Amino acid sequence: MLSICLRHSSPHLSCTSALALTLSTSTRHSALSTSTRHSSSQGIVIPPRIERGPTDLLEALASTVGKDHTAPHYRYHDDPWLIPYKNISKRDFTLSKEAGKKAAQYILNKHPDLFDQNRIVAEPPITAFQPRAAYNRDNVTLELLDNLVTSCQVQDSIEVFNLLNEKGKDIPAEVKQSLLELVAFYNENEAEEEGMESRGMLKEQESWKVGGFVDQMYSEGGVATESERVAMLVGLGRHSGGQRVWQMYQECKANNDKVPEEGFNAAISRIGTKEGVDKIMGSVKEVLSDMKEAGVSPTVNTLISALGVLAFTAQSREYEGCCRHSLDLIAEFRLLGVEMSLGVYKVLLDIFADKKANSKSPILSDILKQLDGKDIFLAQNPQDVWFMPRAMQVCNQQNNAKLAWRVDEFLNTGHNSRLMSDFQVLNVYYQNFLTVVLQNDEFQTAMELYNKITPHSFSPMFSYYQILMNHLHANGALQHLGKVWDDIVISNYAAANKENQYVLTHQVMQILKANDPAMSDFTGLSDVWVDIARKVFNHLEEGKSNKALYLRFNTLAPDICDLVVAVALREGNYELGAKVVEFCREEKTVMTKSLSEGVLGDFINASVALGEKDKAVGAVEYSVDVGSSQAVQVGLVVAGTDMRADQRDYLNKLFTSHTGWVNI
């Protein structure tokens, strides 16, 4: 049977070959059967179980694809018509989306009876999706308070605690301590949910709530316990408690309290910086000595706190001393076996690369040598996520495009790009990256980078587009102007104010005027030029009554109109030119200037050549009204054509008071 199948699939196979192949196959089958029986007699061996995380499969799938820069962020996929193309719109979109979720949760909590019949049933029930319970004096218990504190529900814990106090319940000291630690840690705010899309879009740092629930609870019990003092110290340190942090630390120290590492770090970060760097380092060493006596090992967060004090001091004075002491601290912590995080390198950049002095320190190059090829995406400190944008800022400050590409290479190593989940971090990084490459690398490379990340990954600002326009003109790269202009329009002119919007459109029109498509190697530019000119004029016309910048205060409007008419006539679009001239006639009493005599003369000549006598007469009237010195000259040009009687009479009327005019 096997030989028949082989003959059917291979018609040119001989019978002898088929028989040999049949015997060979039978032999292998027998050997396989024997091997199977032998394996079965020994039993089935189950390999050791490999521990898998809940997201391992997703990470394996994600590793097979990269970021699609041509697609918008996943948070904007709900409605293609609402995809934002400017930074402020991206921010508003995300915040509106989260506000909608919070509004829905609010309605569910206030009116749970409205959702009894249409609520999705989950087994087991998900607590976060359930309506918030309405607490009163009758349904609150100590067990409820303990559960709320354990589940980190800050506002509910405060409400239940107050109700229990009103009832006169005796709350155990352990529960009070846990509540104090929870509320102080979050500064009386709800715990932030994991994966919030709006991270970096709002000001997150909130000052300590003076006189709030924590302060009242801390002061009610008379003499504070050790645990209460430590909880206050950590809470004040997390939420900008100012000099109260240092005072609380001194109080803990005086009472020989067991201060955790977070408390020591908070104390270091609040060391006064008004005195010299030597005294500052003396205070830092004092706290480090206290840590040693308490048996608390310093971590990378301790190092970042100490370097942060030096970074603040280095911006104003004693730069050299701060640099020297920072390197000493790094060496000491290396001896202690502390692994450096990206936050350490970020604060080092703050110390060595002074923004005001345009420092050319080579420290970033040395740091990248240490980081080359490493996958360090797990943040240990909030400063870690700011290393990438700060490093790119230094590259831009030093005009070093090669160094910028090295930073970007490190960003795309392993999973390091996960550190760029913050909206503000992403904007700072790409703004500096685009700028340094545009100004210091080959123009073609800069355009490839621009086309890659604009507009979905990042929307450039007004200042960048100004520089880009200059480079487009200088490099004769006119083929890119259409794409750049479209990006400017969809980003609402780089989200600039009205005055800067007209600066951009004026700059674009200057480029169009200076570059004749007929002299270019590229085809189709004439249509692009006319389309851009039309949109520039429409933008001006639509914004003439805008309160942000009325037409009467727009000093660039006459020049923009001048350039639009010149480009339209050169490219053979008389209708656009006529529309602009008519606009100038209607707004001549409002606009700060009139059309130039050269452009006005070209338009009148074109009108005469095309037989548009009425438009030519209207242009002559405009030249007389604005007091042009060439009014009589252009009037004679029109008068030399075959005109109707009413047109001749009107011209004679216009020039009645002009001595150089002879009635026609």
C-alpha positions as CSV (number, residue, x, y, z in Angstrom):
1,M,0.0,0.0,0.0
2,L,2.9,2.3,0.8
3,S,4.5,1.6,-2.5
4,I,1.3,2.4,-4.3
5,C,1.1,5.8,-2.5
6,L,4.7,6.5,-3.4
7,R,4.1,5.7,-7.0
8,H,1.1,8.0,-7.0
9,S,3.0,10.9,-5.6
10,S,6.2,10.1,-7.6
11,P,5.2,8.7,-11.0
12,H,8.8,8.5,-12.2
13,L,9.9,6.3,-9.3
14,S,10.9,2.8,-10.4
15,C,9.4,-0.3,-8.8
16,T,12.8,-1.4,-7.4
17,S,13.3,2.0,-5.7
18,A,9.8,1.9,-4.3
19,L,10.3,-1.6,-2.9
20,A,13.6,-0.6,-1.3
21,L,11.9,2.5,0.2
22,T,9.0,0.3,1.5
23,L,11.4,-2.1,3.3
24,S,13.4,0.8,4.7
25,T,10.2,2.4,6.1
26,S,9.1,-0.9,7.6
27,T,12.4,-1.3,9.3
28,R,12.2,2.2,10.8
29,H,8.7,1.6,12.0
30,S,9.7,-1.6,13.8
31,A,12.6,0.2,15.5
32,L,10.3,3.0,16.6
33,S,7.8,0.5,18.0
34,T,10.5,-1.2,20.0
35,S,11.8,2.1,21.3
36,T,8.3,3.1,22.3
37,R,7.8,-0.2,24.2
38,H,11.1,0.2,26.0
39,S,10.3,3.8,27.0
40,S,6.9,2.8,28.3
41,S,8.4,0.2,30.5
42,Q,10.5,2.8,32.2
43,G,7.5,5.1,32.9
44,I,6.7,8.7,31.8
45,V,9.1,11.3,33.0
46,I,7.4,14.7,33.7
47,P,9.9,17.6,33.4
48,P,10.2,20.1,36.3
49,R,7.5,22.8,36.3
50,I,8.7,26.2,35.2
51,E,7.2,29.1,37.1
52,R,5.3,31.5,34.8
53,G,4.1,34.9,35.6
54,P,0.6,36.1,34.7
55,T,1.9,38.2,31.8
56,D,4.7,36.0,30.5
57,L,2.7,34.9,27.5
58,L,1.8,38.5,26.6
59,E,5.4,39.6,27.0
60,A,6.5,36.8,24.7
61,L,4.0,37.9,22.1
62,A,4.9,41.6,22.5
63,S,8.6,40.8,22.0
64,T,7.8,39.8,18.4
65,V,6.6,43.2,17.4
66,G,8.0,46.7,17.8
67,K,6.4,50.1,18.3
68,D,4.3,51.3,15.3
69,H,5.2,55.0,15.0
70,T,2.7,55.4,12.2
71,A,-0.3,54.6,14.5
72,P,-1.7,56.7,17.4
73,H,-1.3,55.6,21.0
74,Y,-3.7,52.9,22.1
75,R,-5.4,55.3,24.4
76,Y,-6.8,57.2,21.3
77,H,-8.2,54.3,19.4
78,D,-11.8,54.7,20.5
79,D,-12.8,56.9,17.6
80,P,-10.6,57.6,14.6
81,W,-12.3,61.0,14.0
82,L,-11.2,62.1,17.5
83,I,-7.5,61.1,17.3
84,P,-5.6,64.2,18.6
85,Y,-2.6,65.6,16.8
86,K,-1.3,68.2,19.2
87,N,0.0,67.8,22.7
88,I,-2.7,69.8,24.4
89,S,-5.4,67.8,22.6
90,K,-3.8,64.5,23.7
91,R,-3.8,65.7,27.2
92,D,-7.4,66.9,27.1
93,F,-8.5,63.6,25.4
94,T,-6.9,61.4,28.1
95,L,-8.1,63.6,31.0
96,S,-11.6,63.7,29.6
97,K,-11.6,59.9,29.2
98,E,-10.6,59.4,32.8
99,A,-13.0,62.1,34.0
100,G,-15.8,60.2,32.3
101,K,-14.9,57.0,34.1
102,K,-14.9,58.9,37.4
103,A,-18.2,60.5,36.6
104,A,-19.7,57.1,35.9
105,Q,-18.3,55.8,39.2
106,Y,-19.7,58.8,41.0
107,I,-23.2,58.2,39.6
108,L,-23.0,54.5,40.5
109,N,-22.0,55.3,44.1
110,K,-24.7,58.0,44.5
111,H,-27.5,56.0,42.9
112,P,-26.8,52.3,43.1
113,D,-30.5,51.6,42.9
114,L,-30.6,52.6,39.2
115,F,-28.2,49.8,38.3
116,D,-29.8,46.8,40.0
117,Q,-31.2,45.2,36.9
118,N,-28.5,46.1,34.3
119,R,-25.3,45.6,36.2
120,I,-22.9,43.0,34.8
121,V,-22.7,40.1,37.2
122,A,-19.1,39.0,38.0
123,E,-18.1,35.7,39.7
124,P,-16.3,36.3,42.0
125,P,-17.5,39.8,42.5
126,I,-15.0,42.6,41.8
127,T,-15.0,45.0,44.7
128,A,-13.6,47.9,42.7
129,F,-16.6,47.7,40.3
130,Q,-19.2,47.6,43.1
131,P,-21.1,50.7,44.3
132,R,-19.4,52.4,47.2
133,A,-21.2,51.6,50.4
134,A,-23.1,54.4,52.2
135,Y,-21.8,54.6,55.7
136,N,-23.8,55.8,58.8
137,R,-23.7,55.3,62.5
138,D,-25.6,52.1,62.3
139,N,-23.5,50.1,59.9
140,V,-19.9,51.0,60.8
141,T,-17.9,48.5,62.9
142,L,-14.3,48.1,64.0
143,E,-14.0,45.2,61.6
144,L,-15.1,47.4,58.7
145,L,-12.5,50.0,59.6
146,D,-9.8,47.4,59.8
147,N,-10.8,46.0,56.4
148,L,-10.8,49.4,54.8
149,V,-7.4,50.3,56.1
150,T,-6.0,46.9,54.9
151,S,-7.4,47.5,51.4
152,C,-5.9,51.0,51.3
153,Q,-9.3,52.8,50.9
154,V,-8.2,56.2,52.3
155,Q,-11.4,58.3,52.1
156,D,-13.7,55.5,53.3
157,S,-11.3,54.8,56.2
158,I,-11.4,58.4,57.3
159,E,-15.2,58.5,57.1
160,V,-15.7,55.3,59.1
161,F,-13.1,56.4,61.7
162,N,-15.0,59.6,62.3
163,L,-18.4,57.8,62.6
164,L,-16.9,55.4,65.1
165,N,-15.6,58.3,67.1
166,E,-19.0,59.9,67.1
167,K,-20.5,56.7,68.4
168,G,-17.9,56.7,71.2
169,K,-16.3,53.4,70.1
170,D,-13.0,52.6,71.6
171,I,-10.7,52.0,68.6
172,P,-7.6,49.8,69.3
173,A,-4.3,51.5,69.2
174,E,-3.1,49.1,66.4
175,V,-5.9,50.1,64.1
176,K,-5.3,53.8,64.8
177,Q,-1.6,53.4,64.0
178,S,-2.4,51.6,60.8
179,L,-4.9,54.3,59.8
180,L,-2.3,57.1,60.6
181,E,0.3,55.3,58.5
182,L,-2.1,54.9,55.6
183,V,-3.5,58.4,55.5
184,A,0.0,60.0,56.1
185,F,1.5,58.0,53.3
186,Y,-1.1,59.1,50.8
187,N,-1.6,62.6,52.2
188,E,-5.4,62.0,52.7
189,N,-5.8,61.2,49.0
190,E,-7.0,58.0,47.4
191,A,-4.3,55.6,46.4
192,E,-3.4,56.0,42.7
193,E,-4.5,53.2,40.5
194,E,-1.9,51.2,38.6
195,G,-1.6,52.0,34.9
196,M,-3.2,55.5,34.9
197,E,-3.0,56.9,31.4
198,S,-2.9,60.5,32.6
199,R,0.4,60.0,34.4
200,G,2.5,63.2,33.9
201,M,-0.4,65.2,32.5
202,L,-1.3,66.9,35.7
203,K,0.8,68.3,38.6
204,E,1.2,65.3,40.8
205,Q,3.3,66.7,43.6
206,E,1.0,68.0,46.3
207,S,2.2,69.8,49.5
208,W,1.4,68.4,52.9
209,K,-2.1,69.2,54.1
210,V,-1.4,71.4,57.1
211,G,-4.1,71.0,59.8
212,G,-5.7,68.1,58.0
213,F,-6.8,64.8,59.3
214,V,-3.3,63.5,59.9
215,D,-2.2,66.5,61.9
216,Q,-5.4,66.4,64.0
217,M,-5.0,62.7,64.7
218,Y,-1.4,63.1,65.5
219,S,-2.0,65.9,68.0
220,E,-5.1,64.4,69.7
221,G,-3.4,61.6,71.6
222,G,-1.1,63.8,73.7
223,V,2.4,62.5,73.7
224,A,3.1,60.9,70.4
225,T,4.4,57.3,70.3
226,E,7.4,56.1,68.3
227,S,5.3,54.7,65.6
228,E,3.3,57.9,65.2
229,R,6.4,60.0,64.9
230,V,7.9,57.7,62.3
231,A,4.7,57.7,60.3
232,M,4.6,61.5,60.3
233,L,8.3,61.7,59.3
234,V,7.8,59.4,56.3
235,G,4.5,61.1,55.3
236,L,6.0,64.6,55.5
237,G,9.0,63.4,53.5
238,R,6.8,62.1,50.7
239,H,4.7,65.2,50.4
240,S,6.9,68.2,50.6
241,G,6.6,68.8,54.3
242,G,9.3,71.5,54.2
243,Q,11.4,72.1,57.3
244,R,8.9,70.1,59.4
245,V,10.6,67.0,58.0
246,W,13.9,68.0,59.6
247,Q,12.2,69.0,62.8
248,M,10.4,65.6,63.0
249,Y,13.6,63.8,62.3
250,Q,15.3,65.6,65.2
251,E,12.4,64.7,67.4
252,C,12.7,61.1,66.5
253,K,16.4,61.2,67.0
254,A,15.9,62.8,70.5
255,N,13.6,60.0,71.5
256,N,15.9,57.2,70.1
257,D,13.2,56.1,67.7
258,K,13.8,53.3,65.2
259,V,13.7,55.3,62.0
260,P,13.4,53.4,58.8
261,E,15.5,54.0,55.7
262,E,12.7,56.2,54.2
263,G,12.8,58.5,57.2
264,F,16.6,59.0,56.9
265,N,16.2,59.7,53.2
266,A,13.5,62.3,53.9
267,A,15.8,64.0,56.4
268,I,18.7,64.1,54.0
269,S,16.5,65.6,51.2
270,R,15.5,68.4,53.6
271,I,19.0,69.5,54.6
272,G,19.2,73.3,54.3
273,T,21.2,74.5,51.2
274,K,21.7,78.1,52.2
275,E,25.1,77.4,53.8
276,G,28.3,76.3,52.0
277,V,28.7,72.9,50.4
278,D,31.1,71.7,53.2
279,K,28.5,72.3,55.9
280,I,25.9,70.6,53.7
281,M,28.1,67.5,53.4
282,G,28.7,67.6,57.1
283,S,24.9,67.4,57.7
284,V,24.6,64.5,55.2
285,K,27.4,62.6,56.9
286,E,25.7,63.2,60.2
287,V,22.5,61.5,59.0
288,L,24.5,58.7,57.4
289,S,26.3,58.1,60.7
290,D,22.9,58.0,62.4
291,M,21.9,55.3,59.9
292,K,25.0,53.3,60.7
293,E,24.4,53.5,64.5
294,A,20.7,52.4,63.9
295,G,21.9,49.4,61.9
296,V,20.0,50.7,58.8
297,S,21.8,50.0,55.5
298,P,21.7,52.9,53.0
299,T,20.2,52.2,49.5
300,V,20.3,53.8,46.2
301,N,17.4,56.0,47.3
302,T,19.7,57.3,50.1
303,L,22.3,58.2,47.5
304,I,19.8,60.0,45.3
305,S,18.6,62.0,48.3
306,A,22.2,63.1,49.1
307,L,23.0,63.9,45.5
308,G,19.8,65.9,45.1
309,V,20.9,68.3,47.8
310,L,24.2,68.8,46.0
311,A,22.4,69.3,42.7
312,F,20.3,72.1,44.1
313,T,23.4,73.8,45.5
314,A,25.4,73.3,42.3
315,Q,23.0,75.5,40.3
316,S,23.8,78.6,42.3
317,R,27.3,78.4,43.7
318,E,30.3,76.1,44.5
319,Y,30.0,74.1,41.4
320,E,33.4,72.5,41.6
321,G,32.9,71.5,45.3
322,C,29.5,69.9,44.5
323,C,31.0,67.9,41.6
324,R,33.9,66.7,43.8
325,H,31.6,65.7,46.7
326,S,29.2,63.9,44.4
327,L,31.9,61.7,43.0
328,D,33.1,60.9,46.6
329,L,29.6,59.8,47.5
330,I,29.4,57.6,44.4
331,A,32.7,55.9,45.4
332,E,31.6,55.4,49.0
333,F,28.3,53.8,48.0
334,R,30.0,51.5,45.5
335,L,32.2,50.2,48.3
336,L,29.0,49.4,50.2
337,G,27.8,47.3,47.3
338,V,24.9,49.7,46.3
339,E,23.9,49.2,42.6
340,M,23.5,52.5,40.7
341,S,20.1,53.2,39.2
342,L,19.2,55.6,36.4
343,G,18.1,58.1,39.0
344,V,21.7,58.4,40.3
345,Y,22.9,59.2,36.8
346,K,20.1,61.7,36.3
347,V,21.0,63.7,39.5
348,L,24.7,63.5,38.4
349,L,23.7,65.2,35.2
350,D,21.9,67.9,37.2
351,I,25.1,68.5,39.1
352,F,27.7,68.4,36.3
353,A,25.6,69.7,33.3
354,D,24.6,73.2,34.4
355,K,21.7,74.4,32.2
356,K,22.6,78.1,32.6
357,A,26.3,77.8,32.0
358,N,26.1,75.5,28.9
359,S,28.5,73.1,30.5
360,K,30.5,70.9,28.2
361,S,31.1,68.2,30.8
362,P,31.8,64.8,29.3
363,I,30.0,63.0,32.1
364,L,27.1,61.8,30.0
365,S,29.5,60.0,27.6
366,D,31.1,58.3,30.6
367,I,27.6,57.3,32.0
368,L,26.6,55.8,28.7
369,K,29.7,53.7,28.7
370,Q,28.5,52.2,32.0
371,L,25.0,51.7,30.7
372,D,25.8,50.4,27.2
373,G,23.8,47.3,26.4
374,K,22.1,47.1,29.9
375,D,18.4,46.5,30.4
376,I,17.4,48.7,33.4
377,F,13.7,49.3,33.0
378,L,12.7,48.6,36.6
379,A,12.5,52.0,38.3
380,Q,13.7,52.1,41.9
381,N,13.2,55.9,42.4
382,P,11.0,58.5,40.7
383,Q,14.1,60.1,39.4
384,D,14.8,57.0,37.3
385,V,12.1,57.9,34.7
386,W,13.7,61.3,34.2
387,F,17.1,60.1,33.2
388,M,16.3,59.7,29.5
389,P,14.8,63.2,29.0
390,R,17.5,64.8,31.1
391,A,20.2,63.0,29.1
392,M,18.6,64.2,25.9
393,Q,18.5,67.8,27.3
394,V,22.2,67.6,27.9
395,C,22.8,66.4,24.3
396,N,20.8,69.3,23.0
397,Q,22.5,71.7,25.3
398,Q,25.9,70.5,24.1
399,N,24.8,70.3,20.4
400,N,26.0,66.7,20.3
401,A,23.9,64.6,17.9
402,K,26.1,61.5,18.1
403,L,25.6,61.4,21.9
404,A,21.9,61.9,21.3
405,W,21.8,58.8,19.1
406,R,23.6,56.8,21.8
407,V,21.0,57.9,24.3
408,D,18.2,56.8,21.9
409,E,20.0,53.5,21.3
410,F,20.1,52.9,25.1
411,L,16.4,53.8,25.3
412,N,15.6,51.1,22.7
413,T,17.7,48.4,24.4
414,G,15.7,45.7,26.0
415,H,12.7,47.0,27.8
416,N,14.1,50.4,28.7
417,S,11.5,52.2,26.6
418,R,8.9,51.2,29.4
419,L,10.4,54.1,31.4
420,M,8.8,56.5,28.9
421,S,5.3,56.0,30.0
422,D,5.0,59.4,31.5
423,F,3.4,62.0,29.2
424,Q,5.7,64.9,30.2
425,V,8.8,62.7,30.1
426,L,8.0,61.7,26.5
427,N,7.5,65.3,25.4
428,V,10.7,66.6,26.9
429,Y,12.7,63.7,25.4
430,Y,11.4,64.0,21.8
431,Q,11.5,67.8,21.8
432,N,15.2,67.8,22.6
433,F,15.9,64.8,20.4
434,L,14.3,66.3,17.3
435,T,16.0,69.7,17.9
436,V,19.6,68.4,18.4
437,V,19.4,66.1,15.4
438,L,18.0,68.8,13.2
439,Q,20.6,71.3,14.1
440,N,23.7,69.1,14.3
441,D,23.1,66.0,12.1
442,E,22.5,65.5,8.3
443,F,19.3,67.0,7.1
444,Q,18.1,63.8,5.6
445,T,18.6,62.0,8.9
446,A,16.7,64.7,10.7
447,M,13.8,64.4,8.3
448,E,13.7,60.6,8.6
449,L,13.5,61.0,12.4
450,Y,10.8,63.7,12.0
451,N,8.6,61.6,9.7
452,K,9.0,58.6,12.1
453,I,7.7,60.2,15.3
454,T,5.5,63.0,14.0
455,P,2.6,63.4,14.7
456,H,1.6,60.4,16.7
457,S,4.6,59.8,19.0
458,F,5.2,63.5,19.4
459,S,3.8,66.8,18.2
460,P,6.6,69.5,17.8
461,M,6.2,73.0,19.2
462,F,6.3,76.3,17.5
463,S,10.0,76.9,18.0
464,Y,10.9,73.6,16.4
465,Y,8.9,74.4,13.3
466,Q,10.6,77.7,12.9
467,I,14.0,76.0,12.8
468,L,12.7,73.3,10.5
469,M,11.4,75.8,8.0
470,N,14.8,77.5,7.9
471,H,16.5,74.2,7.2
472,L,14.0,73.2,4.5
473,H,14.8,76.4,2.7
474,A,18.6,76.3,3.2
475,N,18.8,72.7,2.0
476,G,16.4,73.1,-0.9
477,A,14.3,70.2,0.4
478,L,11.1,71.5,-1.0
479,Q,9.7,67.9,-1.4
480,H,9.1,67.8,2.4
481,L,7.3,71.1,2.7
482,G,3.8,69.6,1.9
483,K,4.1,67.0,4.6
484,V,5.5,69.5,7.1
485,W,2.7,72.0,6.3
486,D,0.0,69.3,6.8
487,D,1.5,68.5,10.2
488,I,1.4,72.1,11.2
489,V,-2.2,72.4,10.2
490,I,-3.5,69.3,12.0
491,S,-1.5,70.4,15.1
492,N,-3.4,73.7,15.0
493,Y,-0.2,75.5,14.0
494,A,1.9,73.8,16.7
495,A,-0.6,74.9,19.4
496,A,0.9,78.4,19.2
497,N,-0.8,81.6,20.1
498,K,-2.4,83.7,17.3
499,E,0.6,85.9,16.8
500,N,3.0,83.0,16.5
501,Q,0.6,81.3,14.1
502,Y,0.9,84.2,11.7
503,V,4.7,84.1,12.2
504,L,4.6,80.5,10.9
505,T,2.3,81.1,8.0
506,H,4.4,84.2,7.0
507,Q,7.5,82.1,7.1
508,V,5.9,79.4,4.9
509,M,4.8,82.0,2.3
510,Q,8.3,83.5,2.2
511,I,9.6,80.0,1.3
512,L,7.0,79.6,-1.4
513,K,7.8,83.0,-2.9
514,A,11.6,82.3,-2.8
515,N,11.4,78.9,-4.5
516,D,9.9,78.7,-7.9
517,P,8.6,75.2,-8.7
518,A,9.6,75.7,-12.4
519,M,13.2,75.8,-11.3
520,S,13.0,72.6,-9.2
521,D,13.7,69.0,-10.3
522,F,10.5,67.9,-8.6
523,T,7.2,67.8,-10.4
524,G,3.8,68.7,-9.0
525,L,5.1,71.4,-6.6
526,S,3.1,74.1,-8.3
527,D,-0.2,72.6,-7.2
528,V,1.2,72.1,-3.7
529,W,2.3,75.7,-3.5
530,V,-1.2,77.0,-4.6
531,D,-2.9,74.7,-2.0
532,I,-0.7,75.9,0.8
533,A,-1.2,79.6,-0.2
534,R,-5.0,79.1,-0.3
535,K,-5.0,77.5,3.2
536,V,-2.7,80.3,4.5
537,F,-5.1,83.0,3.3
538,N,-8.2,81.1,4.6
539,H,-6.5,80.9,8.0
540,L,-6.0,84.7,7.9
541,E,-9.5,85.4,6.7
542,E,-11.2,83.2,9.3
543,G,-9.2,84.7,12.1
544,K,-9.7,88.4,11.3
545,S,-12.3,88.8,14.0
546,N,-10.7,86.5,16.6
547,K,-10.4,88.3,19.9
548,A,-6.9,86.8,20.5
549,L,-5.6,89.0,17.6
550,Y,-7.9,91.3,15.7
551,L,-7.0,92.0,12.1
552,R,-6.2,95.7,13.0
553,F,-3.4,94.5,15.3
554,N,-2.1,91.8,13.0
555,T,1.1,93.5,11.6
556,L,1.9,90.5,9.4
557,A,-1.4,90.3,7.6
558,P,-0.5,92.7,4.7
559,D,2.8,90.9,4.1
560,I,1.0,87.5,4.1
561,C,-1.6,88.8,1.6
562,D,1.3,90.3,-0.5
563,L,3.0,86.9,-0.7
564,V,-0.2,84.9,-1.4
565,V,-1.0,87.2,-4.4
566,A,2.5,86.9,-5.7
567,V,2.6,83.1,-5.5
568,A,-0.9,82.7,-6.9
569,L,-0.1,84.9,-9.9
570,R,3.2,83.1,-10.6
571,E,1.6,79.7,-10.4
572,G,-1.3,80.8,-12.7
573,N,-4.1,80.9,-10.2
574,Y,-5.7,84.2,-10.9
575,E,-8.8,83.4,-8.9
576,L,-6.9,83.1,-5.6
577,G,-5.0,86.3,-6.3
578,A,-8.3,88.2,-7.0
579,K,-9.9,86.9,-3.9
580,V,-7.0,88.2,-1.8
581,V,-7.0,91.6,-3.5
582,E,-10.8,91.9,-2.9
583,F,-10.2,91.0,0.8
584,C,-7.6,93.8,1.1
585,R,-10.1,96.3,-0.6
586,E,-12.8,95.4,1.9
587,E,-10.4,95.6,4.9
588,K,-8.3,98.6,3.8
589,T,-9.4,100.7,6.7
590,V,-8.5,98.0,9.2
591,M,-5.2,96.6,7.9
592,T,-2.0,98.2,9.1
593,K,-0.5,98.4,5.6
594,S,-1.6,98.0,2.0
595,L,-0.4,95.6,-0.7
596,S,2.9,96.5,-2.2
597,E,3.0,98.5,-5.4
598,G,4.8,95.8,-7.3
599,V,2.3,93.1,-6.4
600,L,-0.6,95.4,-7.1
601,G,0.8,96.3,-10.5
602,D,1.3,92.6,-11.3
603,F,-2.3,91.9,-10.4
604,I,-3.6,94.7,-12.6
605,N,-1.5,93.6,-15.5
606,A,-2.7,90.0,-15.1
607,S,-6.3,91.3,-14.9
608,V,-5.9,93.3,-18.1
609,A,-4.3,90.3,-19.9
610,L,-7.2,88.0,-18.9
611,G,-9.8,90.6,-19.8
612,E,-11.0,91.0,-16.2
613,K,-11.7,94.8,-16.6
614,D,-13.9,95.1,-13.5
615,K,-11.3,93.5,-11.2
616,A,-8.6,95.7,-12.8
617,V,-10.7,98.9,-12.2
618,G,-11.3,97.7,-8.6
619,A,-7.6,97.3,-8.1
620,V,-7.0,100.8,-9.4
621,E,-9.6,102.2,-7.0
622,Y,-7.8,100.4,-4.2
623,S,-4.5,101.9,-5.2
624,V,-6.1,105.4,-5.2
625,D,-7.7,104.8,-1.8
626,V,-4.4,103.7,-0.1
627,G,-2.5,106.6,-1.7
628,S,-0.2,104.6,-3.9
629,S,2.4,106.7,-5.8
630,Q,1.7,104.5,-8.9
631,A,-2.0,104.9,-8.9
632,V,-2.0,107.1,-12.0
633,Q,0.4,104.8,-13.8
634,V,-1.7,101.7,-13.2
635,G,-4.8,103.7,-14.1
636,L,-3.3,104.5,-17.5
637,V,-2.5,100.9,-18.1
638,V,-6.2,100.0,-17.6
639,A,-7.3,103.0,-19.6
640,G,-5.3,101.8,-22.6
641,T,-7.6,98.8,-23.0
642,D,-11.0,98.5,-24.6
643,M,-13.3,99.6,-21.8
644,R,-17.0,100.2,-21.4
645,A,-18.3,103.8,-21.1
646,D,-19.2,103.4,-17.4
647,Q,-15.7,102.0,-16.6
648,R,-14.1,105.0,-18.3
649,D,-16.3,107.4,-16.5
650,Y,-15.5,105.8,-13.2
651,L,-11.7,106.0,-13.8
652,N,-12.1,109.7,-14.7
653,K,-14.0,110.2,-11.5
654,L,-11.3,108.5,-9.5
655,F,-8.5,110.7,-10.8
656,T,-10.4,114.0,-10.8
657,S,-8.0,115.5,-8.3
658,H,-4.8,114.1,-9.9
659,T,-2.9,116.5,-12.1
660,G,-1.2,113.8,-14.1
661,W,-4.5,112.3,-15.3
662,V,-6.1,113.1,-18.7
663,N,-9.7,112.2,-19.0
664,I,-10.4,109.4,-21.4
